[in-house]
Amino acid sequence: MRTVGRSTAGLLLTFVATLALLAGCSPASGPLGTPSSPAPTGDASVVPPSGDATPGPSAAASATPAASTASTVRPSAPATASATPAPTASPTPAPSGTSIVRAYFVLGSFTSNAGLVPVLREIPATTGLASAAIRQLIAGPNTAELGARPAMYTSVPAATKLLGLTIKSGVATVDLSKEFESGYSTGRPDERFAQVVYTLTQFSTVKNVTFTIEGKILASPLGTSIPTSRGGDGTAFLPAIFVDRPAWGAAAGNPAKVTGVANVFEATFRVQIKDANGKVLADKQVIASCGTGCWGDFATTIAYTVSKAQWGTLRVFDLSAKDGTPVDVTEYPVWLTPAG
């Protein structure tokens, strides 16, 4: 990954050090535990994560469309859907000379609900945002993401190289090196395809993805079907309640806007926001556009109250029809701020 300016790099390093020190001290609470995230702080020296908005495609979108301004705290900063919020109030634009792209990794689960999750990456400004997003995907999760509870991982082999990427008439054709095919005999070989598909379809100019390996059309691994879009086969790699914004470690905004897709009983589930100590600040029932065997979209806003900016937790879950216990739980850190 290319380097950013000295001042930005310094801030990111400061954040990495802070996150690394504090994450290890975050105690688990309840049967599911809590994400490893920093303690509450009002210290302006702690760099807040970027926001998570998606700008429109650039003029060069036919080759490499503009990326989401999505931003998840890397080992240096997580993020969510909006602009870059200051630790105390309303969001501000991303730093001049940089862009934010999304990469999709796999978040583990304590309730057998593992699936794709977006993270944000800040990169030097470029017109080749789609290519930059794939390179960030290949680079894999950072230290904070790997050490979180639950941990994050990737199925994309680290030795993979991006050889080419073109976008035409809504179809992105991505050419990857032969290393991308390694390791098909273990795990879920098709999971890596879903990671690439979701990373590329963050851009409005991409609806479907075609894979080639060193210039040759890719054959399906182990007889499986290769996901090519967010719908259909792509949903097989999502948790039952998939939050696309805010991203893992992103700034939630206040009120937080939570969007994604879900496939749960009667399309109904709950969204909670917790503070850094695990206290529930807000709890809301949400209804997706479809459920009980079908995927439905959802979008909701949820207000909360904090006295100062701090790390908190976004938690989505369904309630068991049998005994009312939480099921299909996904939770991860987000940056909370007082209402503006």
QUIFEN-V890766 format. One record per residue. RES is the residue in three letters. OMEGA is omega in whole degrees, -180 to 180 (* if undefined). Layout:
res->RES omega->OMEGA
res->RES omega->OMEGA
This chain:
res->MET omega->180
res->ARG omega->-177
res->THR omega->176
res->VAL omega->-178
res->GLY omega->-176
res->ARG omega->-177
res->SER omega->179
res->THR omega->-180
res->ALA omega->179
res->GLY omega->179
res->LEU omega->-180
res->LEU omega->178
res->LEU omega->177
res->THR omega->-179
res->PHE omega->180
res->VAL omega->-178
res->ALA omega->-179
res->THR omega->-179
res->LEU omega->-178
res->ALA omega->-179
res->LEU omega->-174
res->LEU omega->-175
res->ALA omega->-177
res->GLY omega->-177
res->CYS omega->-176
res->SER omega->-176
res->PRO omega->175
res->ALA omega->177
res->SER omega->179
res->GLY omega->-176
res->PRO omega->-177
res->LEU omega->-176
res->GLY omega->177
res->THR omega->179
res->PRO omega->176
res->SER omega->-178
res->SER omega->-175
res->PRO omega->178
res->ALA omega->180
res->PRO omega->179
res->THR omega->173
res->GLY omega->-176
res->ASP omega->-178
res->ALA omega->-180
res->SER omega->177
res->VAL omega->-174
res->VAL omega->178
res->PRO omega->179
res->PRO omega->177
res->SER omega->176
res->GLY omega->-172
res->ASP omega->177
res->ALA omega->-180
res->THR omega->179
res->PRO omega->178
res->GLY omega->-180
res->PRO omega->180
res->SER omega->179
res->ALA omega->-178
res->ALA omega->-173
res->ALA omega->-178
res->SER omega->179
res->ALA omega->179
res->THR omega->-173
res->PRO omega->177
res->ALA omega->-176
res->ALA omega->174
res->SER omega->172
res->THR omega->179
res->ALA omega->179
res->SER omega->179
res->THR omega->-180
res->VAL omega->176
res->ARG omega->173
res->PRO omega->179
res->SER omega->177
res->ALA omega->174
res->PRO omega->-178
res->ALA omega->-179
res->THR omega->-170
res->ALA omega->178
res->SER omega->176
res->ALA omega->-173
res->THR omega->-177
res->PRO omega->174
res->ALA omega->-176
res->PRO omega->-175
res->THR omega->-175
res->ALA omega->-173
res->SER omega->-178
res->PRO omega->177
res->THR omega->-177
res->PRO omega->177
res->ALA omega->-178
res->PRO omega->180
res->SER omega->177
res->GLY omega->178
res->THR omega->174
res->SER omega->178
res->ILE omega->178
res->VAL omega->180
res->ARG omega->170
res->ALA omega->-176
res->TYR omega->177
res->PHE omega->-179
res->VAL omega->180
res->LEU omega->178
res->GLY omega->-177
res->SER omega->174
res->PHE omega->-178
res->THR omega->179
res->SER omega->-175
res->ASN omega->-178
res->ALA omega->179
res->GLY omega->-177
res->LEU omega->176
res->VAL omega->178
res->PRO omega->170
res->VAL omega->-178
res->LEU omega->178
res->ARG omega->176
res->GLU omega->-177
res->ILE omega->173
res->PRO omega->-179
res->ALA omega->-179
res->THR omega->174
res->THR omega->-180
res->GLY omega->-174
res->LEU omega->180
res->ALA omega->177
res->SER omega->179
res->ALA omega->180
res->ALA omega->179
res->ILE omega->178
res->ARG omega->177
res->GLN omega->177
res->LEU omega->-180
res->ILE omega->-180
res->ALA omega->175
res->GLY omega->-180
res->PRO omega->178
res->ASN omega->-175
res->THR omega->-179
res->ALA omega->-179
res->GLU omega->178
res->LEU omega->-177
res->GLY omega->-179
res->ALA omega->174
res->ARG omega->-5
res->PRO omega->-177
res->ALA omega->179
res->MET omega->175
res->TYR omega->178
res->THR omega->176
res->SER omega->180
res->VAL omega->180
res->PRO omega->-175
res->ALA omega->-178
res->ALA omega->-180
res->THR omega->176
res->LYS omega->174
res->LEU omega->-177
res->LEU omega->-180
res->GLY omega->179
res->LEU omega->175
res->THR omega->179
res->ILE omega->-179
res->LYS omega->177
res->SER omega->176
res->GLY omega->-179
res->VAL omega->175
res->ALA omega->175
res->THR omega->-176
res->VAL omega->-180
res->ASP omega->-176
res->LEU omega->179
res->SER omega->-176
res->LYS omega->180
res->GLU omega->180
res->PHE omega->-178
res->GLU omega->-176
res->SER omega->175
res->GLY omega->179
res->TYR omega->-175
res->SER omega->-179
res->THR omega->174
res->GLY omega->179
res->ARG omega->-173
res->PRO omega->-178
res->ASP omega->-179
res->GLU omega->-179
res->ARG omega->179
res->PHE omega->179
res->ALA omega->178
res->GLN omega->179
res->VAL omega->-179
res->VAL omega->-178
res->TYR omega->179
res->THR omega->-179
res->LEU omega->-177
res->THR omega->169
res->GLN omega->-179
res->PHE omega->-175
res->SER omega->-179
res->THR omega->-179
res->VAL omega->177
res->LYS omega->-179
res->ASN omega->-177
res->VAL omega->173
res->THR omega->-178
res->PHE omega->168
res->THR omega->177
res->ILE omega->-178
res->GLU omega->174
res->GLY omega->-178
res->LYS omega->179
res->ILE omega->-176
res->LEU omega->174
res->ALA omega->-179
res->SER omega->180
res->PRO omega->175
res->LEU omega->178
res->GLY omega->-180
res->THR omega->178
res->SER omega->-178
res->ILE omega->176
res->PRO omega->179
res->THR omega->-179
res->SER omega->180
res->ARG omega->178
res->GLY omega->175
res->GLY omega->-176
res->ASP omega->-178
res->GLY omega->-178
res->THR omega->-180
res->ALA omega->-176
res->PHE omega->180
res->LEU omega->168
res->PRO omega->-177
res->ALA omega->175
res->ILE omega->-175
res->PHE omega->177
res->VAL omega->178
res->ASP omega->175
res->ARG omega->1
res->PRO omega->177
res->ALA omega->177
res->TRP omega->177
res->GLY omega->-179
res->ALA omega->174
res->ALA omega->-174
res->ALA omega->-171
res->GLY omega->178
res->ASN omega->7
res->PRO omega->178
res->ALA omega->174
res->LYS omega->-176
res->VAL omega->-178
res->THR omega->177
res->GLY omega->178
res->VAL omega->-178
res->ALA omega->174
res->ASN omega->-176
res->VAL omega->-178
res->PHE omega->179
res->GLU omega->173
res->ALA omega->-174
res->THR omega->177
res->PHE omega->-177
res->ARG omega->175
res->VAL omega->177
res->GLN omega->169
res->ILE omega->180
res->LYS omega->176
res->ASP omega->-175
res->ALA omega->180
res->ASN omega->178
res->GLY omega->179
res->LYS omega->179
res->VAL omega->180
res->LEU omega->-179
res->ALA omega->-179
res->ASP omega->-174
res->LYS omega->173
res->GLN omega->-179
res->VAL omega->178
res->ILE omega->177
res->ALA omega->-177
res->SER omega->178
res->CYS omega->-179
res->GLY omega->-178
res->THR omega->177
res->GLY omega->177
res->CYS omega->-179
res->TRP omega->179
res->GLY omega->177
res->ASP omega->170
res->PHE omega->176
res->ALA omega->-179
res->THR omega->172
res->THR omega->-178
res->ILE omega->-179
res->ALA omega->179
res->TYR omega->-178
res->THR omega->172
res->VAL omega->-178
res->SER omega->178
res->LYS omega->-180
res->ALA omega->-176
res->GLN omega->173
res->TRP omega->176
res->GLY omega->-177
res->THR omega->169
res->LEU omega->-177
res->ARG omega->174
res->VAL omega->-177
res->PHE omega->174
res->ASP omega->177
res->LEU omega->-179
res->SER omega->177
res->ALA omega->-178
res->LYS omega->-175
res->ASP omega->176
res->GLY omega->179
res->THR omega->180
res->PRO omega->175
res->VAL omega->179
res->ASP omega->-175
res->VAL omega->169
res->THR omega->177
res->GLU omega->178
res->TYR omega->-175
res->PRO omega->171
res->VAL omega->-179
res->TRP omega->-177
res->LEU omega->179
res->THR omega->174
res->PRO omega->178
res->ALA omega->-177
res->GLY omega->*
